Amino acid sequence: MTRLTSAVRGLVTALAALLAVTTAPATAGAATDPRAPKDFVALSSVDPTILQEIRYFTPHNFVGERIDGYEQPLCILTRPAAEALHKAQRLLLRKGYTLKVYDCYRPQRAVNHFVRWAQDLDDQAMKAEFYPNVDKTRLFADGYIAEKSGHSRGSTMDLTIVKLPARPTRPYHPGQPLVPCYAPKDERFPDNSVDMGTGFDCFDTLAHTLDPRIQGVQRANRLLLKNTMESLGFVNLAEEWWHYTYQPEPYPDTYFDFPVSRKSLTGGH
């Protein structure tokens, strides 16, 4: 009896050891989110005066839901880009304006979300506002959606200018009636931005920065943003008046996938 008990005890011990060995790699190999390199910062730590309206943290975007990877409404950039943006802000503050960012660093998982959405031709919930004149089958061919984005490299941002004092923008409520993004400013979704001729993320040729149909105050507003940014090393994407990349980029060939969250940053700030 004692011999049998000892044998059973030995078998249980061996089994426990085997289980420990087989389960340890699974625990050690558990997926964890990547972290940002040390020279990525929250824009608010460099310039807390720049307004932030991170659209992809909200359902008010062309997809109609919060985008994968946006865990907080936070602008993250490489430090050189953030510091150059701070200089742009100082120039605009002297003229009675402030910058407002809609998007900054964008993880690859968010870009993948855009791609899945674009491939689902039945999902056109936000078409009436963001791409009323574009057939969804054309989003890739026309360059509105791509499998890689410069935003994922950390030095690209989408932004606008707001006249001071900045008035609050009422929140978007899913299901509310949608108005084309190129409608007159007092008709389209309210934004405390100066009138740029279209809303942000407008999939239309009217959003091209120097489209000749945009004249008067709207053109002057676009040029104020363009001239200010370009004077500090930013390069505009000609097809989007809101899109700027700081040059030279610290990571010109790297597409990051850490979440938009303070915990992704070294030291959490």
ZAMARGU-4260 file (C-alpha; in steps of 0.2 Angstrom, whole numbers, plus 5000, padded with zeros to 4 digits):
<rodrens>
0) 5000/5000/5000 | 5014/5012/5005 | 5023/5007/4989 | 5008/5011/4978 | 5005/5027/4987
5) 5023/5032/4984 | 5022/5027/4966 | 5006/5037/4963 | 5014/5052/4972 | 5029/5051/4961
10) 5017/5050/4945 | 5007/5066/4951 | 5024/5075/4954 | 5030/5071/4937 | 5014/5076/4929
15) 5014/5092/4938 | 5031/5096/4932 | 5026/5091/4914 | 5012/5103/4915 | 5023/5117/4922
20) 5035/5115/4907 | 5021/5114/4894 | 5011/5129/4901 | 5026/5140/4904 | 5030/5145/4886
25) 5012/5150/4883 | 5013/5162/4898 | 5029/5169/4893 | 5024/5170/4875 | 5007/5180/4879
30) 5004/5194/4866 | 5008/5211/4873 | 5006/5227/4864 | 5022/5235/4857 | 5028/5251/4865
35) 5034/5267/4856 | 5052/5271/4854 | 5058/5284/4867 | 5057/5299/4855 | 5039/5298/4853
40) 5029/5310/4864 | 5011/5316/4868 | 5009/5332/4859 | 5001/5339/4875 | 5018/5337/4884
45) 5026/5348/4871 | 5012/5361/4868 | 4997/5360/4879 | 4989/5374/4870 | 4986/5365/4853
50) 4968/5359/4853 | 4965/5340/4850 | 4949/5333/4842 | 4955/5315/4838 | 4941/5310/4826
55) 4946/5291/4825 | 4943/5289/4844 | 4925/5294/4840 | 4912/5287/4828 | 4912/5303/4818
60) 4923/5297/4804 | 4921/5289/4787 | 4919/5272/4795 | 4906/5277/4808 | 4914/5269/4823
65) 4929/5270/4834 | 4945/5264/4825 | 4955/5250/4831 | 4971/5255/4841 | 4963/5272/4847
70) 4962/5268/4866 | 4963/5287/4871 | 4959/5303/4862 | 4978/5308/4861 | 4990/5315/4848
75) 5006/5306/4848 | 5021/5311/4837 | 5040/5310/4836 | 5048/5323/4846 | 5055/5333/4831
80) 5038/5334/4824 | 5029/5339/4840 | 5043/5353/4843 | 5041/5360/4825 | 5022/5360/4828
85) 5024/5370/4844 | 5034/5383/4834 | 5019/5384/4821 | 5007/5386/4836 | 5018/5401/4842
90) 5017/5409/4825 | 4998/5407/4824 | 4994/5412/4842 | 5002/5429/4838 | 4989/5431/4824
95) 4974/5426/4835 | 4973/5408/4830 | 4977/5391/4837 | 4980/5374/4829 | 4969/5359/4831
100) 4974/5342/4827 | 4962/5328/4821 | 4974/5314/4820 | 4993/5311/4823 | 5002/5295/4824
105) 4991/5281/4818 | 4994/5262/4822 | 4995/5250/4808 | 4980/5241/4815 | 4970/5256/4812
110) 4975/5257/4794 | 4970/5238/4793 | 4953/5243/4800 | 4951/5256/4786 | 4956/5243/4773
115) 4943/5230/4779 | 4930/5244/4779 | 4934/5249/4761 | 4933/5231/4756 | 4915/5229/4763
120) 4905/5237/4749 | 4889/5235/4759 | 4894/5247/4773 | 4891/5264/4767 | 4883/5271/4783
125) 4894/5288/4782 | 4894/5290/4763 | 4882/5305/4763 | 4895/5315/4773 | 4912/5309/4769
130) 4912/5302/4751 | 4895/5307/4743 | 4902/5308/4725 | 4914/5294/4726 | 4909/5276/4722
135) 4916/5265/4736 | 4923/5253/4723 | 4935/5267/4719 | 4943/5271/4736 | 4959/5261/4733
140) 4961/5266/4715 | 4958/5285/4719 | 4970/5285/4733 | 4958/5288/4747 | 4962/5271/4756
145) 4979/5262/4756 | 4987/5248/4765 | 5001/5259/4772 | 5000/5276/4779 | 5013/5289/4783
150) 5004/5293/4799 | 5011/5276/4806 | 5028/5283/4804 | 5024/5296/4818 | 5028/5312/4810
155) 5012/5315/4800 | 4997/5324/4807 | 4980/5330/4801 | 4976/5348/4807 | 4967/5364/4805
160) 4966/5382/4812 | 4954/5389/4824 | 4950/5407/4827 | 4953/5412/4846 | 4943/5412/4857
165) 4939/5394/4852 | 4921/5390/4853 | 4916/5372/4858 | 4910/5360/4845 | 4895/5350/4848
170) 4897/5332/4849 | 4892/5320/4835 | 4877/5308/4839 | 4877/5292/4828 | 4862/5291/4817
175) 4860/5310/4815 | 4856/5317/4797 | 4872/5318/4787 | 4877/5333/4776 | 4890/5332/4762
180) 4907/5337/4768 | 4909/5351/4754 | 4892/5359/4759 | 4893/5377/4765 | 4901/5379/4782
185) 4884/5383/4790 | 4876/5368/4783 | 4889/5354/4786 | 4893/5346/4803 | 4899/5361/4815
190) 4917/5363/4818 | 4925/5377/4827 | 4939/5377/4813 | 4940/5392/4801 | 4931/5388/4784
195) 4943/5378/4774 | 4930/5374/4760 | 4927/5356/4765 | 4926/5347/4782 | 4940/5335/4787
200) 4942/5319/4778 | 4932/5324/4764 | 4934/5312/4750 | 4932/5324/4736 | 4944/5334/4724
205) 4938/5350/4732 | 4949/5345/4747 | 4964/5346/4736 | 4974/5360/4745 | 4975/5372/4729
210) 4959/5367/4720 | 4955/5382/4709 | 4937/5382/4714 | 4942/5386/4732 | 4944/5405/4733
215) 4942/5420/4744 | 4942/5417/4763 | 4943/5398/4761 | 4958/5399/4750 | 4966/5412/4762
220) 4963/5400/4777 | 4971/5386/4768 | 4986/5396/4763 | 4988/5403/4781 | 4990/5385/4787
225) 5001/5379/4772 | 5013/5394/4773 | 5015/5393/4792 | 5018/5374/4791 | 5030/5374/4776
230) 5040/5388/4785 | 5045/5375/4798 | 5049/5360/4788 | 5032/5352/4785 | 5026/5345/4768
235) 5008/5346/4763 | 4999/5331/4754 | 4992/5341/4739 | 4976/5330/4739 | 4972/5334/4757
240) 4972/5352/4764 | 4974/5345/4782 | 4988/5333/4780 | 5006/5338/4784 | 5022/5328/4787
245) 5037/5334/4796 | 5054/5332/4786 | 5066/5324/4788 | 5056/5310/4796 | 5065/5301/4810
250) 5058/5284/4804 | 5055/5286/4786 | 5053/5267/4783 | 5045/5261/4799 | 5027/5258/4801
255) 5023/5256/4820 | 5008/5247/4828 | 5008/5252/4846 | 4991/5258/4852 | 4986/5277/4854
260) 4988/5277/4873 | 4999/5285/4886 | 5004/5268/4892 | 5012/5266/4875 | 5024/5280/4879
265) 5040/5278/4889 | 5036/5285/4906 | 5018/5286/4901 | 5019/5304/4895
</rodrens>
